[in-house]
């Protein structure tokens, strides 16, 4: 691999960063809202599953004693 000097490296970095397509504010807000909604749905789902398993295990343990 060829070694580059720091000046060439930073020119290459600037060129690559210029190619990045940054999301608009609207896209960022929509994505953040979707993440919050999905996180809430998953939290409710896993809480429900945990409560169901807790009830099953509690019932099974009450049979054993």
Buried (B, 14 or more C-beta within 10 A) or exposed (E): EEEEEEEEEEEEEEEEEEEEEEEEEEEEEEEEEEEEEEEEEEEEEEEEEEEEEEEEEEEEEEEEE
